[in-house]
Amino acid sequence: MTAWLDVIGMGEDGWNGLLPAARARLQAAEFVVSGERLMGLLPDIAAERVLWPSPFRDLAEELTKWRGRRVAVLVTGDPLWFSAGALMMRHFAPEEITYYPQLSAFQLAAARMKWSLADVETLTIHGRPAEQALPFFAPGARLLILTQDGGSPARVAEMLREAGMGASRLTVLASLAGPDEARIDGTAADWTALAPEFHVLAVACAGDPGAAILPRTGLPDGAFEHDGQLTKRELRVLTLAALAPRRGQLLWDIGAGCGSVGIEWMRAERDMRAIGIEASPERLAVAAGNATRLGAPRFDLRHGTAPDALEGLPAPDAVFIGGGLSEEVAKASLDALRPHGRLVANAVTLESEALLAQLHAAHGGTLVRVAVSRAAPVGSLRGWKPLMPVTQWSFTK
């Protein structure tokens, strides 16, 4: 199949900054699709100009109508770095598309900040919840963030303050490499500036004196709102290790409760996905609040009871059964797991423990019993207060 779709990156320097091959494709195009800002940087060319559809996800459907015609999609910077290129790849065969990258906003921002791009976290909150950036907040971390609008730095500053990192330095870098390039510097603690609509936000994270900074995983129990139905921190760490999160994978969190395991799964790596199944509407609401507040706003929480609620879900890379364990739920989960998928089930009752022993005998895997004690006051002294022992079965398909 001949390539008919050109996805072309452009910077603030406009037409003059394009490579000759990219200019030639735009001059040959029958249709150019882009936003008003980039359209304004084009000279007079023969192509029909078409603005982005709303919502943006409808773009692929629009382009399909012109399959086989000469179509150019004009985007900012590198089309394959938090841009339209990923959308194109989901809907069109690779041989249909040609990419013409330009310097990305991240590359330009790193140069302005004099930061090594290899040592920086590159994030986007454009069209996405700003809370997605929360897991990356850590003292000493350097972040480059594609933002939503001029109010985004104030929102990020607010989140940094709430995370105990008001001392973090914020730098707005607007219209990079263009004639109107601008820079605004400040700290999260005293940020008041309204940024230009189109900019990159650089954040040099720093912790406030005495602040309790949350780790990426292994969150303290007190970080979660819950009604007592919570996988405790020590067991949660062991559970997450057995689930072995890998970038972009999908978890089924069955009996999600307050959402602690699913939230930590999503914080563990980039682009993680999780579907939480919970029978209690009250706990589901609590889990949703925890997910947003702790940096997992895309946690897909669903009301239902397994195994019925598992029907039609995309195949998981990992399954955690923290509640509602039964033979039927275990079978449905094992059947649905992708190759090399991991299943972890925790039990606290004798009946559930007996079922895990049967599953271990039938399928193999690892069966462990975990007993944790925490130091607690005993009068004026201290002693060990045991938590309820938990039996855990883990299995790799």
N, C-alpha and C positions, 0 to 999 in steps of 0.2 A: 504493500500500500504506500502511495506517495504521501509525504508529509504535506498537510494543507493548513495546519494551525501553527502559527509562530507566536511564541510567548516571549516578549521583549522587555527587558529591564531598562529603565531610564532613571537618571539622576536629576538633581536640581539644575544641572548645566544643560538639560534638555537635548535638543536635536544635535547640537555641536559635540556633545559628549558621547554620542553613539558611534559604535564601530561601523565602517562602511557597509558590511553585510547586513546589519540591522536596519540601517537607513534604506537599503535597497529593498528589503522585505516590506517595510512600511510603504514605500512608494509603489510597490507592486500590488499591495493588498486591495481587495474589494471592500472589506469591512475592517475598521479599527474599533476595538472595544476597550474603553478605559473610563476613568473618572474625569471630572471637569478640570482638575488641576493639571494633570498630565496632558489632556487634550489641548490645554492652553499653551503648552510648550511646543506643539507641533507646527510646522509651517503649513502652507497650503498644499495638500496632497489630494489625489483623486478619490481616495477611499471614502465610503460612507462612514460617518462617525456615529457610534452607538455607545450610550452611557451605560455604566454598570446597572444590571437589574437589581431590584429590591424585592426580597432579600438576595444577598450576594450568592447564596448557594444555588440559586436558579440559573447561574451563569452557564453551567455545562449544558443545561437543556436548551438555552438560547443558541449556544454554539452548534449544537447538534443539527439545527435547522439548516446550517450552512456547510455541513460536512461536504468536502470535496471542492469548496470554493476557497479563495485565498483570504484567510482570516488572520488578523494580528491582534493579540491581546497585549495591551501596554500596561506594565505594572512598575512599581517603584523598586529600584535596586535589583536584587537577585531574585528571580521568580521562584527559586527552589528553597528559599530561606524564609519561612513564615509568610508565604505569599501564595499567589494563585496557582503556582506550579503543582502543588500537591493535589489541588482540586482537579486539575487537568488529568493527572495520572490516574485518578480514581475512575475517570469516566471515558478516557480515550486510550487506545493502544499506543505504546511508545513510538511506533513507527509513524504515527499520525502527527507527532509534535516535534518541533524544533525549538530549543531554548537559546536565548541570547542574553546572558547575564550581564549585569552592570555591577559596579561596586555596591555592596550592601550598606545600609545605614549602620549596621553593626561594625563593619570594617572602618568606616569613616569615623564613627564615634570612638572606637578604640584608639584610632590615630590621634584624635583631638585630646583624649584623656591620657594618652601615653601609657596605655594599658596593653599588656600582651593578650591578644584575643584568645589564645589557647588557654589562658588562666581565668577567663571570664565566663560567667553564666549568661547565656543569651535567652531572653524570655519574651513572650508577647502577652499583653492583656488587651490587645485590639480585638474587639468583638467577643471578648471572653471575660469571665469574672476576674476582677483584680485580685481576689483571694488566692488565685492559682500561684501567685508569686510567693506566698507565705512560707512554703517549705524551704525556699532558697535563702531566707533571711538567716544569716549567721555571722557572728563577729569575724571580720577579716574578709568576708566574701565581697566580690565585685560583680555587680549585675548591670547588664545593658537591657533595657526594657522598651519594646515597641508599645506605645501607649494608645489609648482610645481617643483622647481629646485633651484640651487645655486644662481640664480639671484633674487629669490622672495623677500628676505629681502630688497634688494635695491629698488625694486618696491614698497613695503609696506612703506618703509621709505619716498620715494618720495610722496606717497599719504598722509602720515601723515603731511609732511611739507606743502603741498598744503592746508590741512585742518586746518592749524594753530596749529599743535601739533608736531612741531619739537623737543620739549623737551622730547618726549616720549622715554622710555628706551626699547631697543630691545635686545633680547637674543636668539642666535641660539643654539639649543640643538641637537647635531648630534649623530647618532648611539647609542641611549640611551640603557643602560644596556649591551652594548657590549664592547669588549676589546679596541675598538678605539673611545670610547665616547669622545666628544669634546664640548667645549663651547666657544662662541664668544659674547662679550657684547659691547654695544655702544648706541648711541642715533640716532634718526631719522635725526637730524640736521647735523650730521657729519658722517653718515654711508658710508663706502667705501668698506667694506669687501665682498669678494665672499665666500658664505657659501658652505659647502659640499652639494652634490646633495640631500642626504637623511637627512632631519632634521625637527624639529618642531620649529616654531618661537613663542617666548613669547613676548608680547607687554604690557608694563605698560604705558597706555595712560596719557599724561599730556599736558595741553594747554599752548601755549606761552603767555607771558604777553600781554594783550590788544587784543588778537586774537578774532575774531567773530566766535564762534564754532556753526556749524549748529545743530539744534535739530533733533531728530529722525523723528518726524512729525511736522507739522506746520512750514514748511520752509518759509522763507521770499520770497516775490515775486521776489526780485532781484536775487535769486538763480537760477531762470529759464531764459533761453533765450526764447523770445517770440515776437510775432508781435502785441501784444495787446489783443489777444484772450487767456486770462488766467483766470482761476478761482482764484479770489483773496484770499489772505491768510485767512481772517476771515471766508469767506464762505467755503473755502477748509477744514478748521478745522471742521465746522459743517457738511459738506458733509461726511468727513471721519468718524465722529462719527456715522452718520446715516448708513453708509455702514458697520460699526461694523466689522472690519477685524479680522479674527481668523486664527491661524497658518495653513499654507498650502492651504488656500482657493484660489479660482479662481475668478477674477473680469473681467467682460466685461466693458471696458471704451469706450463708443460709442461717437464719436466726440471728439477724444482724444486731439486735439489741440496741445499744446506744451507738453502734457503728464503729467501735474502737479498732477492730481488726481491719475492716475495709478502709478506714481512714489512714491507718498506718501503711497499708499496702500502697495506697495512692501517693503517700508522701515519700515512699521508699525510692522511687525512680521517676524519671520523666515519662509523661504520656501514659501513665498507668490508668487502667479502666477497672471499674468494679460495679457489680450489680448486687445490691443488698436486698434480701427477702426477709420481711418481718411481719408477723401476724398481728402485732399490737399497734394500732394507729398512734397511740400516745408515744410509744418508744420510737416509732418511725419519725414522728415530728422532732423528738429530741435528737435522733441521729442526724436529721437534716440540719439542725442548728449546729451540732458539733462539726459536721462536715464543712460547712461554710466557714465557721470560726477558726478551724484548724487547717485550712488550706486545701480542702478536697471538695470544692463546690460542684464538681462534675460527678460525684458519687451518685449513681443511679439507684435510688431507693424505691422499692416497690412493696405495696401491701399485698400479702398473700401467705399461703402456707405451702411448704414443700410436701410432696413432690409436684403437686398440681401447678404451683407457681413457676416451675422450671420449664414447663412446656413452651417451646418456641424461642427460648433464649439462645443467643449465640453461644457456640461451644466455648467453654472456659479453658484457660491455661492452668488454672488452679481453683480449688474449691475448699472453702472452710465451712465445716458444719459445727457451729457453736451452740445451736439449739434445734430442737425438733428432730434429733437423730432417730432414724428408724431404718429397717432393712430396705424399705422402698426408696427412701431418700438416698441412702448409700448407693444402691444399685443405679438409680437415675443419674447420680453424680459421676459414678465410675464409667457408665456408658457414654456420658456426654464429654468427658475429659478428652482433650486433644492428646495426641502422642507426646510422651515426655511430660504430661501434665501431672500436677501434684494435688493430692487430696489430704487434708488434715482434719481430723475430727477429735473434739475434746469431750470428755464425759466426767460427770461428778457423781452420778447416781450408780448404785449397784447394777441396776438393769441396763443402763447405757454402757457401763463398763463391760458387762457380760457380752453385749453385742459387739463391742470393739474387739474383744478376745476372739469371737467367732470370725469377724472380718479378717483379723490378722492371721488366723489359722487357714482361712480359705484363700487369701490373696497374698500373704506375706507383708512386706513392709517393716515398719518399726513400731513397736508398742512400748511406751514408757509410762511410768507413774511419777508425777512431780509433786513433791511436798515442799512448801515454802513457809518459812516462819519469818516474821518481822519483829524487830525489837520494839517493845512497848512499855509504858510505865507499869510498874508493880509497886504500888504505894509510892515510897520515896526513891525506890530503886528501879531497875529495868529488868525485863525478862523477855522470853521469846513467846510471841503470840502466833500460833499456827493458822495458816489459811486452809481452806478445805482442799484436800488432795485432789489432783486432776489426773485422769488417765488420757493419754494422747496417742492416737494411731495416725501414722503418716505413711503414705503410699505414693510411689511414682509409677505411672503407667508405662 
